[in-house]
Structure formats: C-alpha cells, structure tokens
C-alpha cells in the first residue's frame, strides 16, 4: 500500500501534525515493512521501534534456502 493510500484511508493530509503517528500505526497493523522503513529513515523513532518489534516476532523476515 502506498503512503497516499494510507493517508486516504485515514482521511488526513500529508502535512497534518498527526500524520506520521497515524501512518506508523496503520503500517504496523498491516505489517508494511517498506512504509515503516521509509518512515524510520525519515526520522520516526516510533517507526523504528515498530520495525524492531515486528522483527522480534519474525514478521517481514525472509528465509533464503540454498
């Protein structure tokens, strides 16, 4: 899901002061590692915390076999 899709679902504008927190929450609910990484790269500590939490539960980890 794209950032714009999440914003539309939430009914908020990108510049809304609550946008980042709500985006983190929604992306975490959907297990959207890509969006959480994007938000963490942009400086969101909450997104980074969610990535750690999801990783601890094995969400988003890829097992590669040889």
HUGIWO-V716808 format. One record per pair of residues at least 24 apart in sequence whose ideal C-beta (glycine too) atoms are under 8 Angstrom apart, sorted by sequence separation. I is the first residue (numbers start at 1). J is the second residue. D is the distance in Angstrom with one decimal. If there is no record, write none. Layout:
I	J	D
I	J	D
This chain:
20	44	5.6
21	46	6.5
28	53	7.8
20	46	7.6
24	50	6.0
28	54	7.0
33	59	7.4
20	47	7.9
33	60	3.9
31	59	5.2
1	30	6.4
6	35	6.9
31	60	6.6
1	32	6.1
3	35	6.5
1	35	7.2
3	38	7.3
